[in-house]
């Protein structure tokens, strides 16, 4: 192998590790696509060396802006709906912190298998269905901590001799706590759902004190994940990639009349460019597009969970030692079209560490 090809291969490995923020879990939020949407295909599918990889990443997502359609809206405007006789929740803030442990094994250049185990730390505050003017006395708060829904993924990249084209198949399992109050508010459904700890909702008797189903650590569904990716050198110092992924619930444990919940399908499309002149220090830029359909069922907030968003995501990977890479990305919203009224982040951040051996 030439020096140039060895440098390209090393830079590609750095890119793959640096894109590991894409491995963040994608649980249901009270927002269409608020989670980290960096390309998971680029993160785990492009390596061509046999062996193991372990990674740990941290994702921070502060949903602090109410949006509807393509623009921001004030909480007072949403509260006015309740003054006019409506029943619209006025959410205040949701801060998501994820720690994701990733373990991957490649028996050959054609195959790789990975396990992703997320730990969820979420704080949520809401005014409920309060009217205008809003008061701090109306605010209820909840904290969710625990293991989320894990993912198992397999990638096959044996279609081309260059291994530049890959296909992905995976499953998300309902390992996190899930559920909430049933539709009539008379009972609890699911497994160990979290409760409000402060404010008016916390003072209600169960199940009125339970957090919404879409904000639990898990959502009770088994999802099928399919995807594809392609990468290619475009000049002496630049590589590019494109990837797509589709995720849909095929089974959901909350499936009884009056207490059913099915998360909406989600499609992700990403394109990216990496500057690899120095393979030990690789700046990168991604464009991430995500569309999510509305959640369904008696326990779903169907009106406020669908939408389409686009992020610009600059990042950097740094080689610390042989096989050890540190990485960081910031996602900056470039466009959003959200159904209903949803909390949305002004930015998100992902950092992590990956070791191949």
C-alpha positions as CSV (number, residue, x, y, z in Angstrom):
1,X,0.0,0.0,0.0
2,X,1.3,3.5,-0.9
3,X,2.0,6.2,1.7
4,X,-0.9,8.2,0.3
5,X,-3.3,5.2,0.6
6,X,-2.1,4.4,4.2
7,X,-2.8,8.1,5.1
8,X,-6.2,7.9,3.6
9,X,-7.1,4.7,5.4
10,X,-5.9,6.1,8.7
11,X,-7.9,9.3,8.1
12,X,-10.9,7.3,7.3
13,X,-10.6,5.3,10.5
14,X,-10.4,8.6,12.4
15,X,-13.5,9.9,10.6
16,X,-15.4,6.8,11.5
17,X,-14.5,7.1,15.2
18,X,-15.1,10.8,15.2
19,X,-18.6,10.3,13.9
20,X,-19.5,8.1,16.9
21,X,-21.8,10.8,18.3
22,X,-24.2,9.5,15.7
23,X,-24.6,6.5,18.0
24,X,-26.7,8.5,20.4
25,X,-30.0,6.9,21.2
26,X,-33.2,8.3,19.5
27,X,-36.0,7.9,22.0
28,X,-39.3,9.7,21.5
29,X,-39.2,13.4,22.6
30,X,-41.9,16.0,22.9
31,X,-40.2,17.3,19.7
32,X,-40.0,15.9,16.2
33,X,-36.3,15.4,15.9
34,X,-34.4,16.9,18.8
35,X,-31.9,14.1,19.3
36,X,-28.4,13.8,17.9
37,X,-28.8,13.0,14.2
38,X,-25.1,12.7,13.1
39,X,-24.5,9.8,10.7
40,X,-24.3,6.5,12.5
41,X,-23.4,4.8,9.2
42,X,-20.2,6.8,9.0
43,X,-19.5,6.1,12.6
44,X,-19.7,2.3,12.7
45,X,-19.9,1.0,9.1
46,X,-16.7,2.2,7.3
47,X,-13.9,0.5,9.1
48,X,-12.3,-2.3,7.1
49,X,-9.9,-3.8,9.7
50,X,-10.9,-6.8,11.7
51,X,-11.0,-6.4,15.5
52,X,-12.8,-4.7,18.3
53,X,-13.7,-1.1,19.1
54,X,-15.1,0.4,22.3
55,X,-16.4,3.9,22.6
56,X,-18.0,6.2,25.2
57,X,-19.8,9.3,24.2
58,X,-21.7,12.1,25.9
59,X,-24.5,14.1,24.2
60,X,-26.1,17.3,25.5
61,X,-29.4,18.5,24.1
62,X,-31.1,21.5,25.7
63,X,-34.6,21.9,24.3
64,X,-35.4,25.4,25.5
65,X,-37.2,27.1,22.6
66,X,-40.8,26.6,21.7
67,X,-41.3,26.3,17.9
68,X,-44.2,25.7,15.5
69,X,-43.9,25.4,11.8
70,X,-40.7,27.1,10.8
71,X,-40.5,29.8,13.5
72,X,-40.2,30.3,17.3
73,X,-43.3,31.0,19.3
74,X,-43.7,32.6,22.8
75,X,-45.0,30.5,25.7
76,X,-47.7,33.2,26.2
77,X,-49.0,32.6,22.7
78,X,-49.3,28.9,23.4
79,X,-50.9,29.6,26.8
80,X,-53.5,31.8,25.1
81,X,-54.9,28.7,23.4
82,X,-56.0,27.4,26.8
83,X,-57.5,30.8,27.7
84,X,-59.7,30.4,24.5
85,X,-60.9,27.0,25.7
86,X,-58.2,24.7,24.3
87,X,-56.2,22.1,26.0
88,X,-52.6,22.7,24.9
89,X,-49.6,21.8,27.0
90,X,-47.1,24.7,27.5
91,X,-43.7,23.0,27.9
92,X,-40.9,25.0,29.5
93,X,-37.7,23.0,29.0
94,X,-36.2,19.6,28.5
95,X,-32.5,18.9,29.1
96,X,-31.2,15.6,27.8
97,X,-27.9,14.1,28.8
98,X,-26.9,10.8,27.2
99,X,-24.0,8.5,28.0
100,X,-23.7,5.8,25.3
101,X,-21.4,2.8,25.6
102,X,-20.6,1.3,22.2
103,X,-19.0,-2.1,21.6
104,X,-18.2,-3.2,18.0
105,X,-16.6,-6.3,16.5
106,X,-15.5,-6.8,12.8
107,X,-14.6,-10.4,12.0
108,X,-13.5,-9.3,8.5
109,X,-13.5,-6.4,6.2
110,X,-17.0,-7.3,5.0
111,X,-18.9,-7.3,8.3
112,X,-19.2,-5.4,11.5
113,X,-21.5,-5.9,14.5
114,X,-22.2,-3.4,17.2
115,X,-24.0,-3.0,20.5
116,X,-25.1,0.5,21.8
117,X,-26.1,0.9,25.5
118,X,-27.4,4.4,26.4
119,X,-27.8,5.8,29.9
120,X,-30.4,8.6,30.0
121,X,-30.4,11.6,32.3
122,X,-33.3,13.9,31.5
123,X,-34.8,16.8,33.3
124,X,-38.2,18.2,32.2
125,X,-40.3,21.2,33.2
126,X,-43.8,22.2,32.0
127,X,-46.5,24.7,32.7
128,X,-49.1,22.1,31.9
129,X,-52.3,23.5,30.4
130,X,-51.9,26.8,32.2
131,X,-53.3,30.0,30.8
132,X,-51.7,33.4,30.3
133,X,-50.0,35.0,32.2
134,X,-47.8,32.0,33.1
135,X,-46.5,31.8,36.6
136,X,-43.6,29.9,38.2
137,X,-46.3,28.3,40.5
138,X,-47.6,26.5,37.5
139,X,-44.3,24.7,36.7
140,X,-44.0,21.0,37.3
141,X,-40.7,19.2,37.1
142,X,-39.5,15.7,36.6
143,X,-36.1,13.8,36.3
144,X,-35.6,10.6,34.4
145,X,-32.5,8.5,34.9
146,X,-31.7,5.0,33.8
147,X,-30.7,2.7,31.0
148,X,-32.5,3.5,27.7
149,X,-33.4,1.4,24.8
150,X,-30.3,-0.5,23.4
151,X,-29.5,-1.1,19.8
152,X,-28.0,-4.0,17.9
153,X,-26.6,-3.2,14.5
154,X,-24.9,-5.2,11.7
155,X,-23.2,-3.7,8.6
156,X,-22.2,-5.6,5.4
157,X,-19.8,-3.8,3.0
158,X,-18.7,-6.7,0.8
159,X,-20.6,-5.5,-2.3
160,X,-17.7,-3.6,-3.8
161,X,-14.0,-4.5,-3.7
162,X,-13.2,-1.1,-2.1
163,X,-15.8,-1.7,0.7
164,X,-17.0,1.8,0.1
165,X,-20.7,0.9,-0.1
166,X,-22.4,-0.7,2.9
167,X,-25.8,-1.9,3.9
168,X,-27.0,-1.8,7.5
169,X,-29.7,-3.8,9.4
170,X,-30.5,-3.5,13.1
171,X,-33.0,-3.5,15.9
172,X,-33.8,-1.3,18.9
173,X,-35.1,-3.2,21.9
174,X,-37.5,-2.0,24.7
175,X,-34.9,-2.2,27.5
176,X,-35.6,1.2,29.1
177,X,-38.4,2.0,31.6
178,X,-41.6,3.1,29.7
179,X,-45.3,3.9,30.1
180,X,-47.3,6.4,32.0
181,X,-51.0,7.0,32.9
182,X,-53.6,5.3,30.8
183,X,-55.8,7.5,28.6
184,X,-58.6,7.8,31.2
185,X,-56.1,8.7,34.0
186,X,-57.3,5.8,36.2
187,X,-54.3,3.5,36.1
188,X,-50.6,3.0,35.3
189,X,-49.3,1.2,32.2
190,X,-45.9,0.1,31.2
191,X,-42.8,-0.7,33.3
192,X,-41.5,1.7,36.1
193,X,-42.5,5.0,34.5
194,X,-41.0,8.1,36.0
195,X,-43.1,10.6,38.0
196,X,-43.1,14.4,38.5
197,X,-41.1,15.4,41.6
198,X,-42.0,19.1,41.9
199,X,-44.9,21.4,41.2
200,X,-48.7,20.8,40.8
201,X,-48.3,17.5,38.9
202,X,-46.2,16.0,41.7
203,X,-48.9,16.7,44.2
204,X,-51.5,14.7,42.3
205,X,-52.3,11.2,43.3
206,X,-51.1,8.4,41.0
207,X,-51.4,8.1,38.0
208,X,-51.8,11.9,37.7
209,X,-48.2,12.4,38.9
210,X,-46.7,10.3,36.1
211,X,-44.5,11.8,33.3
212,X,-45.7,11.7,29.7
213,X,-45.0,8.4,27.9
214,X,-42.9,10.2,25.2
215,X,-40.5,11.5,27.9
216,X,-39.7,8.2,29.6
217,X,-36.2,6.6,29.3
218,X,-37.6,4.0,26.8
219,X,-40.8,3.8,24.7
220,X,-41.7,0.1,24.9
221,X,-41.2,-0.5,21.2
222,X,-39.1,-2.9,19.2
223,X,-37.9,-1.1,16.1
224,X,-36.4,-2.2,12.8
225,X,-33.5,-0.2,11.5
226,X,-32.3,-0.3,7.8
227,X,-29.7,1.9,6.1
228,X,-27.0,2.3,3.5
229,X,-23.9,4.4,3.2
230,X,-21.3,5.3,0.6
231,X,-17.9,7.1,0.9
232,X,-15.5,8.4,-1.7
233,X,-12.3,10.5,-2.0
234,X,-13.2,13.7,-3.9
235,X,-9.7,15.3,-4.1
236,X,-6.2,14.9,-2.6
237,X,-7.2,16.1,0.8
238,X,-11.0,15.7,0.9
239,X,-13.3,12.7,1.4
240,X,-17.1,12.8,1.2
241,X,-19.8,10.4,2.3
242,X,-23.6,10.0,2.1
243,X,-25.8,7.8,4.3
244,X,-29.5,7.1,4.9
245,X,-31.3,5.3,7.7
246,X,-34.9,4.4,8.3
247,X,-36.3,3.3,11.7
248,X,-39.8,2.0,12.4
249,X,-41.6,0.3,15.2
250,X,-42.6,-3.3,14.3
251,X,-43.9,-4.2,17.8
252,X,-44.9,-2.1,20.8
253,X,-45.7,-3.3,24.3
254,X,-48.3,-0.6,24.9
255,X,-50.8,-2.1,22.5
256,X,-54.1,-2.3,24.3
257,X,-57.1,0.0,23.6
258,X,-57.0,3.1,25.7
259,X,-53.3,2.5,26.7
260,X,-51.5,2.1,23.3
261,X,-48.5,4.0,22.1
262,X,-46.4,3.7,18.9
263,X,-43.5,6.1,18.2
264,X,-43.5,7.6,14.8
265,X,-41.2,6.4,12.0
266,X,-38.0,8.3,11.4
267,X,-35.8,8.8,8.4
268,X,-32.3,10.3,8.5
269,X,-30.2,11.5,5.6
270,X,-26.7,12.8,6.0
271,X,-23.9,14.0,3.7
272,X,-20.5,15.0,5.0
273,X,-17.0,16.3,4.0
274,X,-13.8,15.6,5.8
275,X,-10.5,17.5,5.4
276,X,-7.7,14.9,5.8
277,X,-4.5,16.7,5.0
278,X,-3.3,15.9,8.5
279,X,-4.8,12.5,9.4
280,X,-4.2,13.0,13.1
281,X,-6.4,16.1,13.2
282,X,-9.4,15.9,10.9
283,X,-12.0,18.8,10.7
284,X,-15.3,17.6,9.4
285,X,-18.7,19.1,8.3
286,X,-22.0,17.3,8.0
287,X,-25.5,18.2,6.8
288,X,-28.1,16.1,8.6
289,X,-31.7,15.9,7.5
290,X,-34.3,14.2,9.7
291,X,-38.0,13.6,9.2
292,X,-40.2,12.0,11.9
293,X,-43.9,11.1,11.5
294,X,-46.3,11.6,14.4
295,X,-46.5,9.3,17.3
296,X,-49.7,7.2,17.4
297,X,-52.1,5.8,20.0
298,X,-54.2,7.0,23.0
299,X,-51.0,7.8,25.0
300,X,-49.4,9.8,22.2
301,X,-49.2,13.5,21.7
302,X,-50.0,13.1,18.1
303,X,-50.4,16.8,17.3
304,X,-47.0,17.8,18.6
305,X,-44.5,15.1,17.5
306,X,-44.0,15.2,13.7
307,X,-41.7,17.4,11.7
308,X,-38.6,17.9,9.5
309,X,-35.3,19.5,10.6
310,X,-31.9,20.1,9.1
311,X,-28.7,20.6,11.1
312,X,-25.2,21.8,10.1
313,X,-22.7,19.9,12.2
314,X,-19.1,20.9,12.3
315,X,-16.7,18.6,14.2
316,X,-13.1,17.6,14.8
317,X,-11.3,14.3,15.6
318,X,-7.9,14.1,17.2
319,X,-5.7,11.0,17.4
320,X,-4.4,10.6,20.9
321,X,-2.5,7.3,20.5
322,X,-2.5,4.3,18.3
323,X,-6.2,3.4,17.8
324,X,-7.4,6.0,20.4
325,X,-9.4,9.0,19.0
326,X,-11.1,11.9,20.8
327,X,-13.9,13.6,18.9
328,X,-16.4,16.5,19.3
329,X,-19.3,17.8,17.2
330,X,-21.8,20.7,17.5
331,X,-25.1,20.6,15.7
332,X,-26.6,23.9,14.7
333,X,-30.2,24.0,13.5
334,X,-30.5,25.3,9.9
335,X,-34.2,24.6,9.2
336,X,-37.2,23.2,11.0
337,X,-40.8,22.6,10.1
338,X,-42.5,21.2,13.2
339,X,-46.1,20.1,13.7
340,X,-47.9,21.7,16.6
341,X,-45.9,23.3,19.4
342,X,-42.6,21.6,20.3
343,X,-39.6,22.3,22.4
344,X,-36.5,22.6,20.2
345,X,-32.7,23.0,20.9
346,X,-30.8,26.0,19.8
347,X,-27.7,23.7,19.5
348,X,-26.6,20.3,20.6
349,X,-23.1,19.0,21.5
350,X,-21.5,15.5,21.4
351,X,-18.0,14.5,22.7
352,X,-16.4,11.1,23.1
353,X,-13.5,8.7,23.1
354,X,-13.0,5.6,20.9
355,X,-10.4,2.9,21.2
356,X,-9.8,0.2,18.5
357,X,-7.8,-3.0,19.2
